[in-house]
């Protein structure tokens, strides 16, 4: 402290000395943060790597708070402060550093998630492995972040003497209170355990195609307690995560994204099936959505109305393509029958008997 007096040539007030030390500490922290940020920006220009870009994006703000606070905390030993002022100031800085450090840990988890999301990209035809890993990553990320937040809150609360006494009282006061808390937390614990089960046994994954509650949709998000299903018409179906453990549902992409599609036409008995088969094969061979696995035309039933049921079977790489392919082939085959065999369209036959002729 006396070096400031010697440097300025006269004695300055104590509070001003402390203020100068604090300002220098904060500015030093900001300067180091600025240099680190510039270094990472230069690295991102030289080396196009997702970890560097994600670090700049997610850690820029928390580090901007952490470094000045850390230098300010270290500078307290250089200040001359009353005990009545030093104790609360140290406590405030301790709480702030704990909170900001937890913030940094949370952002580091997100940076790692960005790296794995980049490595396991969903934008490919057969993305079963990627969907499996992303489902686990999403659950693990949320679980770790929740754990970091809970531990940070516990550290902050336990730093107060009064909170320690309350915690000790709660720990020794188990019994009826513990039973009540157990019953109250039963549902939450059930959801958490169901989340673990879904994440690692994986009845559903991110981007899976489901038929659930009579709706067609894709799994958009899996949280610790609920699942978001994106419906085809842009609605969102929110279901508790226990739903996928306790109730039946259809998963169209459990093993593979590839699907079979069917189109049914009901036509008159006069329809030449072989001509339909040849036209269908020609149209399907030329269609870009067909994955060249399955191609079949079969008469699968006949009805009491004097019609035959003809099934057109096709395959596609995923459910969206299968739906579009089915619609296109249905339209094309109806148009073919209308133009070439209009007499084979569904019709109702009436038989009129001449009573006079029957005498």
LOTI-967420 format. One record per residue (C-alpha): residue number from 1; y, z, x. Coordinates in steps of 0.001 Angstrom, whole numbers, padded with zeros to 6 digits. Example, Ala and Ser with C-alpha at 12.3 -4.5 7.8 and 13.67 -1.06 7.14 Angstrom:
BEGIN
site seq 1 y -004500 z 007800 x 012300
site seq 2 y -001060 z 007140 x 013670
END
This chain:
BEGIN
site seq 1 y 000000 z 000000 x 000000
site seq 2 y 002399 z 000784 x 002843
site seq 3 y 002062 z -002794 x 004108
site seq 4 y 004036 z -003991 x 001085
site seq 5 y 006947 z -001698 x 002011
site seq 6 y 006878 z -002917 x 005616
site seq 7 y 006691 z -006555 x 004510
site seq 8 y 009622 z -006305 x 002087
site seq 9 y 011668 z -003963 x 004279
site seq 10 y 012281 z -001331 x 001613
site seq 11 y 010266 z 001043 x -000542
site seq 12 y 009183 z -000449 x -003881
site seq 13 y 008031 z 001503 x -006962
site seq 14 y 004333 z 002386 x -007200
site seq 15 y 003762 z 000670 x -010540
site seq 16 y 005235 z -002547 x -009107
site seq 17 y 002854 z -002368 x -006128
site seq 18 y -000103 z -001992 x -008491
site seq 19 y 001194 z -004900 x -010546
site seq 20 y 001472 z -007108 x -007451
site seq 21 y -002088 z -006238 x -006385
site seq 22 y -003400 z -007007 x -009873
site seq 23 y -001510 z -010314 x -010006
site seq 24 y -002776 z -011366 x -006572
site seq 25 y -006364 z -010508 x -007586
site seq 26 y -006132 z -012516 x -010807
site seq 27 y -004503 z -015491 x -009075
site seq 28 y -007152 z -015418 x -006349
site seq 29 y -009873 z -015494 x -008996
site seq 30 y -008200 z -018410 x -010777
site seq 31 y -007793 z -020272 x -007479
site seq 32 y -011483 z -019901 x -006604
site seq 33 y -012431 z -020981 x -010130
site seq 34 y -010179 z -024050 x -009761
site seq 35 y -011790 z -024994 x -006435
site seq 36 y -015308 z -024573 x -007831
site seq 37 y -014419 z -026704 x -010858
site seq 38 y -012963 z -029475 x -008681
site seq 39 y -016075 z -029403 x -006487
site seq 40 y -018352 z -029884 x -009499
site seq 41 y -016133 z -032672 x -010863
site seq 42 y -016399 z -034509 x -007525
site seq 43 y -020162 z -033987 x -007482
site seq 44 y -020425 z -035415 x -011000
site seq 45 y -018646 z -038590 x -009826
site seq 46 y -020884 z -039008 x -006792
site seq 47 y -024122 z -037907 x -008441
site seq 48 y -024776 z -038742 x -012088
site seq 49 y -026957 z -035722 x -012885
site seq 50 y -027151 z -033995 x -016260
site seq 51 y -027198 z -030464 x -014772
site seq 52 y -023812 z -030959 x -013093
site seq 53 y -022191 z -032431 x -016205
site seq 54 y -023651 z -029730 x -018436
site seq 55 y -022528 z -027005 x -016005
site seq 56 y -018951 z -028325 x -016108
site seq 57 y -019044 z -028536 x -019887
site seq 58 y -020565 z -025151 x -020694
site seq 59 y -019645 z -022843 x -017779
site seq 60 y -016026 z -023856 x -017243
site seq 61 y -014505 z -021379 x -019694
site seq 62 y -016668 z -018273 x -019079
site seq 63 y -016266 z -018593 x -015293
site seq 64 y -012490 z -018891 x -015808
site seq 65 y -012595 z -015408 x -017350
site seq 66 y -015264 z -013861 x -015119
site seq 67 y -013769 z -014516 x -011659
site seq 68 y -010268 z -013095 x -012372
site seq 69 y -011844 z -010047 x -014059
site seq 70 y -014205 z -009526 x -011113
site seq 71 y -011363 z -009700 x -008564
site seq 72 y -009203 z -007448 x -010729
site seq 73 y -012023 z -004908 x -010912
site seq 74 y -012467 z -005041 x -007130
site seq 75 y -008715 z -004571 x -006592
site seq 76 y -008706 z -001208 x -008408
site seq 77 y -009793 z 000484 x -005183
site seq 78 y -006527 z -000703 x -003579
site seq 79 y -004326 z 000708 x -006340
site seq 80 y -002925 z 004207 x -006557
site seq 81 y -003540 z 005301 x -010143
site seq 82 y -003673 z 008570 x -012043
site seq 83 y -007144 z 009647 x -013100
site seq 84 y -006042 z 009537 x -016742
site seq 85 y -005162 z 005852 x -016322
site seq 86 y -007884 z 004782 x -013866
site seq 87 y -010839 z 005910 x -016025
site seq 88 y -009965 z 003924 x -019191
site seq 89 y -008926 z 000906 x -017104
site seq 90 y -012248 z 000912 x -015267
site seq 91 y -014089 z 001301 x -018572
site seq 92 y -012221 z -001635 x -020137
site seq 93 y -012953 z -003855 x -017154
site seq 94 y -016603 z -002784 x -017154
site seq 95 y -016971 z -003732 x -020828
site seq 96 y -015121 z -007018 x -020330
site seq 97 y -017249 z -007954 x -017306
site seq 98 y -020449 z -007127 x -019178
site seq 99 y -019424 z -009263 x -022155
site seq 100 y -018300 z -012219 x -020027
site seq 101 y -021416 z -012030 x -017835
site seq 102 y -023566 z -012135 x -020990
site seq 103 y -021506 z -015151 x -022081
site seq 104 y -022286 z -016852 x -018750
site seq 105 y -026018 z -016147 x -019146
site seq 106 y -025974 z -017632 x -022652
site seq 107 y -024236 z -020768 x -021391
site seq 108 y -026722 z -021041 x -018493
site seq 109 y -029561 z -021063 x -021020
site seq 110 y -027796 z -023914 x -022855
site seq 111 y -027363 z -025806 x -019560
site seq 112 y -031110 z -025568 x -018919
site seq 113 y -031783 z -026701 x -022485
site seq 114 y -029554 z -029762 x -021935
site seq 115 y -031569 z -030639 x -018827
site seq 116 y -034904 z -030452 x -020643
site seq 117 y -033485 z -032344 x -023640
site seq 118 y -032422 z -035104 x -021248
site seq 119 y -035837 z -035107 x -019570
site seq 120 y -037739 z -035167 x -022867
site seq 121 y -035790 z -037729 x -024876
site seq 122 y -036812 z -038307 x -028507
site seq 123 y -035594 z -041920 x -028537
site seq 124 y -038947 z -043536 x -027854
site seq 125 y -041768 z -044911 x -029976
site seq 126 y -044438 z -042294 x -029242
site seq 127 y -042488 z -039059 x -028827
site seq 128 y -045204 z -036540 x -029735
site seq 129 y -045002 z -034701 x -026384
site seq 130 y -041189 z -034650 x -026502
site seq 131 y -041128 z -033225 x -030036
site seq 132 y -043643 z -030551 x -029055
site seq 133 y -041614 z -029427 x -026031
site seq 134 y -038278 z -029561 x -027874
site seq 135 y -039631 z -027378 x -030664
site seq 136 y -040687 z -024719 x -028167
site seq 137 y -037426 z -025041 x -026221
site seq 138 y -035307 z -024595 x -029325
site seq 139 y -037131 z -021440 x -030337
site seq 140 y -037177 z -019993 x -026791
site seq 141 y -033453 z -020708 x -026380
site seq 142 y -032526 z -018865 x -029560
site seq 143 y -034837 z -015976 x -028740
site seq 144 y -033435 z -015566 x -025199
site seq 145 y -029835 z -015790 x -026422
site seq 146 y -030517 z -013135 x -029067
site seq 147 y -032109 z -010950 x -026392
site seq 148 y -029121 z -011377 x -024033
site seq 149 y -026662 z -010464 x -026800
site seq 150 y -028674 z -007395 x -027838
site seq 151 y -029009 z -006167 x -024238
site seq 152 y -025280 z -006699 x -023595
site seq 153 y -024365 z -004743 x -026743
site seq 154 y -026784 z -001981 x -025757
site seq 155 y -025304 z -001746 x -022235
site seq 156 y -021767 z -001554 x -023633
site seq 157 y -022654 z 001090 x -026217
site seq 158 y -024691 z 003197 x -023796
site seq 159 y -021774 z 003258 x -021356
site seq 160 y -020079 z 005696 x -023765
site seq 161 y -021234 z 009294 x -023632
site seq 162 y -020983 z 009704 x -027396
site seq 163 y -023235 z 006698 x -027950
site seq 164 y -025828 z 008129 x -025566
site seq 165 y -026020 z 011271 x -027659
site seq 166 y -026392 z 009229 x -030843
site seq 167 y -029124 z 007170 x -029201
site seq 168 y -030957 z 010276 x -028052
site seq 169 y -030697 z 011714 x -031550
site seq 170 y -032126 z 008540 x -033040
site seq 171 y -034986 z 008511 x -030563
site seq 172 y -035904 z 012136 x -031282
site seq 173 y -035267 z 011840 x -035011
site seq 174 y -038119 z 009484 x -035790
site seq 175 y -040459 z 010216 x -038662
site seq 176 y -039239 z 009579 x -042172
site seq 177 y -036183 z 007729 x -040867
site seq 178 y -038395 z 005584 x -038651
site seq 179 y -040667 z 004754 x -041574
site seq 180 y -037667 z 003735 x -043704
site seq 181 y -036322 z 001525 x -040908
site seq 182 y -039784 z 000028 x -040455
site seq 183 y -040007 z -000955 x -044115
site seq 184 y -036472 z -002355 x -044025
site seq 185 y -037238 z -004439 x -040929
site seq 186 y -040628 z -005636 x -042156
site seq 187 y -039301 z -008935 x -043517
site seq 188 y -037266 z -009664 x -040392
site seq 189 y -040202 z -008879 x -038114
site seq 190 y -042407 z -011091 x -040282
site seq 191 y -039964 z -013968 x -039882
site seq 192 y -039792 z -013411 x -036131
site seq 193 y -043579 z -013407 x -035764
site seq 194 y -043809 z -016477 x -038001
site seq 195 y -041253 z -018144 x -035738
site seq 196 y -043423 z -017439 x -032687
site seq 197 y -046436 z -018830 x -034518
site seq 198 y -044601 z -022001 x -035564
site seq 199 y -043174 z -022520 x -032061
site seq 200 y -046492 z -022261 x -030234
site seq 201 y -049167 z -023331 x -032757
site seq 202 y -046758 z -025991 x -034044
site seq 203 y -047716 z -026903 x -037594
site seq 204 y -044273 z -028543 x -037506
site seq 205 y -042121 z -029881 x -034681
site seq 206 y -038587 z -031134 x -034271
site seq 207 y -038278 z -034626 x -035829
site seq 208 y -041586 z -034324 x -037717
site seq 209 y -041740 z -036210 x -041018
site seq 210 y -042705 z -033893 x -043885
site seq 211 y -043332 z -033986 x -047597
site seq 212 y -042226 z -030527 x -048685
site seq 213 y -041226 z -029289 x -052132
site seq 214 y -041682 z -032871 x -053342
site seq 215 y -039083 z -034192 x -050858
site seq 216 y -039436 z -036608 x -047917
site seq 217 y -037507 z -035533 x -044835
site seq 218 y -037419 z -034843 x -041105
site seq 219 y -037364 z -031469 x -039373
site seq 220 y -033806 z -031203 x -038073
site seq 221 y -033666 z -027608 x -036826
site seq 222 y -036025 z -024665 x -036373
site seq 223 y -034375 z -021248 x -036068
site seq 224 y -035820 z -017759 x -035749
site seq 225 y -035780 z -017283 x -039522
site seq 226 y -035488 z -020651 x -041282
site seq 227 y -036142 z -024388 x -040961
site seq 228 y -033692 z -027178 x -041838
site seq 229 y -035267 z -030360 x -043252
site seq 230 y -033008 z -033427 x -043395
site seq 231 y -033771 z -035300 x -046635
site seq 232 y -033591 z -039108 x -046669
site seq 233 y -030456 z -039094 x -048877
site seq 234 y -028579 z -036833 x -046379
site seq 235 y -029227 z -033587 x -048255
site seq 236 y -030529 z -030589 x -046324
site seq 237 y -033478 z -028498 x -047507
site seq 238 y -033393 z -024949 x -046087
site seq 239 y -036732 z -023130 x -046097
site seq 240 y -037756 z -019728 x -044676
site seq 241 y -039900 z -020144 x -041598
site seq 242 y -042722 z -018196 x -043263
site seq 243 y -043002 z -021061 x -045782
site seq 244 y -044773 z -023213 x -043176
site seq 245 y -047317 z -020465 x -042509
site seq 246 y -048049 z -019469 x -046085
site seq 247 y -047752 z -022674 x -048179
site seq 248 y -049309 z -026153 x -047976
site seq 249 y -047186 z -029177 x -047073
site seq 250 y -047690 z -032692 x -045735
site seq 251 y -046952 z -033507 x -042093
site seq 252 y -047025 z -037262 x -041572
site seq 253 y -046501 z -037080 x -037793
site seq 254 y -048687 z -034114 x -036829
site seq 255 y -050880 z -036147 x -034455
site seq 256 y -049000 z -039428 x -034169
site seq 257 y -045908 z -041079 x -035601
site seq 258 y -047949 z -044157 x -036553
site seq 259 y -048574 z -044562 x -040284
site seq 260 y -050390 z -046790 x -042739
site seq 261 y -048436 z -048217 x -045649
site seq 262 y -049772 z -049507 x -048952
site seq 263 y -048399 z -051796 x -051641
site seq 264 y -050106 z -052193 x -055018
site seq 265 y -049695 z -055203 x -057306
site seq 266 y -051183 z -055461 x -060789
site seq 267 y -051944 z -059089 x -061634
site seq 268 y -053964 z -061175 x -064034
site seq 269 y -057631 z -061974 x -063384
site seq 270 y -056713 z -065594 x -062714
site seq 271 y -054919 z -064765 x -059445
site seq 272 y -056604 z -066422 x -056420
site seq 273 y -057091 z -063465 x -054068
site seq 274 y -057856 z -065590 x -051007
site seq 275 y -054532 z -067408 x -051372
site seq 276 y -052772 z -064036 x -051572
site seq 277 y -054602 z -062881 x -048460
site seq 278 y -053559 z -065911 x -046433
site seq 279 y -049904 z -065670 x -047483
site seq 280 y -049818 z -061926 x -046819
site seq 281 y -051331 z -062424 x -043372
site seq 282 y -048752 z -065121 x -042566
site seq 283 y -045824 z -062934 x -043648
site seq 284 y -047120 z -059852 x -041874
site seq 285 y -047761 z -061669 x -038580
site seq 286 y -044133 z -062802 x -038531
site seq 287 y -042611 z -059428 x -039421
site seq 288 y -041101 z -057406 x -036510
site seq 289 y -041826 z -054016 x -038130
site seq 290 y -045601 z -054536 x -038163
site seq 291 y -047336 z -052923 x -035167
site seq 292 y -050382 z -055260 x -035375
site seq 293 y -052936 z -052506 x -036005
site seq 294 y -053932 z -052799 x -039675
site seq 295 y -053813 z -055785 x -042018
site seq 296 y -055912 z -055892 x -045198
site seq 297 y -055842 z -057205 x -048763
site seq 298 y -058377 z -055746 x -051206
site seq 299 y -059022 z -055684 x -054933
site seq 300 y -059378 z -051941 x -055437
site seq 301 y -059578 z -051565 x -059222
site seq 302 y -059335 z -053227 x -062604
site seq 303 y -057516 z -051767 x -065573
site seq 304 y -058182 z -051626 x -069295
site seq 305 y -055139 z -053833 x -069828
site seq 306 y -056940 z -056801 x -068326
site seq 307 y -055323 z -056585 x -064897
site seq 308 y -056667 z -056245 x -061372
site seq 309 y -055237 z -053801 x -058831
site seq 310 y -054655 z -055453 x -055464
site seq 311 y -053900 z -053265 x -052466
site seq 312 y -051994 z -054608 x -049470
site seq 313 y -052549 z -052412 x -046421
site seq 314 y -050283 z -052482 x -043358
site seq 315 y -049336 z -050301 x -040383
site seq 316 y -046105 z -049401 x -038608
site seq 317 y -044972 z -047358 x -035617
site seq 318 y -043309 z -044624 x -037698
site seq 319 y -042587 z -043575 x -041269
site seq 320 y -039150 z -045216 x -041490
site seq 321 y -040514 z -048567 x -040367
site seq 322 y -043507 z -048198 x -042665
site seq 323 y -041216 z -047667 x -045669
site seq 324 y -039043 z -050687 x -044846
site seq 325 y -042117 z -052838 x -044181
site seq 326 y -043686 z -051850 x -047516
site seq 327 y -040511 z -052722 x -049424
site seq 328 y -040199 z -056092 x -047696
site seq 329 y -043839 z -057057 x -048232
site seq 330 y -043753 z -055984 x -051884
site seq 331 y -040707 z -058182 x -052517
site seq 332 y -042218 z -061107 x -050619
site seq 333 y -045574 z -060994 x -052405
site seq 334 y -043979 z -060697 x -055858
site seq 335 y -041773 z -063701 x -055047
site seq 336 y -044852 z -065635 x -053866
site seq 337 y -046757 z -064947 x -057085
site seq 338 y -043721 z -065826 x -059209
site seq 339 y -043212 z -069176 x -057473
site seq 340 y -046828 z -070271 x -056926
site seq 341 y -048878 z -068554 x -059611
site seq 342 y -046581 z -067542 x -062476
site seq 343 y -049504 z -067777 x -064894
site seq 344 y -051155 z -064883 x -063027
site seq 345 y -048339 z -062423 x -063676
site seq 346 y -049286 z -059501 x -065937
site seq 347 y -049652 z -060605 x -069541
site seq 348 y -050961 z -059219 x -072793
site seq 349 y -053650 z -061219 x -074599
site seq 350 y -054024 z -061230 x -078361
site seq 351 y -057051 z -062582 x -080165
site seq 352 y -056346 z -063921 x -083682
site seq 353 y -059289 z -064540 x -085941
site seq 354 y -059116 z -067058 x -088783
site seq 355 y -060592 z -065359 x -091826
site seq 356 y -061011 z -068693 x -093625
site seq 357 y -062991 z -070106 x -090740
site seq 358 y -065146 z -067030 x -090681
site seq 359 y -066359 z -067521 x -094286
END
